[in-house]
Amino acid sequence: MKERKDVEFLRDRVLELEEKVEQLRLSRRVLMNLIEKIEKDKTGFLTRLERENRKLQQNNYRYAQRLLRKNRQIVELELKLQDDTSQNFHN
């Protein structure tokens, strides 16, 4: 009689453990899917940041080029003004 109860207890315990194993498998699949989604989102975010960074660098380069051109124009105009002033002084 006791053996029968022990066997039944062990069968129940095995079933319980099998259910827990199945739940763990399901939980693992859910977690793996979440990790995959997070990685995909992170990759997309990094791609957008890199694209934005390149765009900002290009804009900065263009701005620096414009500043250099304007600076050259200012220097040329100052030199021309000095030449004109010195020519008027000598006349």
Steps between C-alpha positions, in 0.01 A plus 500: 500500500776740595687412182196588293476841669870555447467413131199732464684775681801455273279498186334820614836651577633402156196658333544814707869522409423439131253789509761721661754403235248593229432833670873564517535422129220742421653766724836450332342543154329819614824635646696411186240678286523805725880498482484470122257794479716712732809424290313586181376828650849582626650436157238723338562774755878484451452514122286812535757659735784425258301645210421813702864531606618484136241762405616730781864455400417587138307807612789607724746455214284712265461766766876510562560532123255793481673668794838461332368651173344793686819551697701509175256755357538716809880483480492582126267794560719627785808478276319680220385769743857545623627528140229752413570700814876504437450600132269786598751609761779520241290694248 
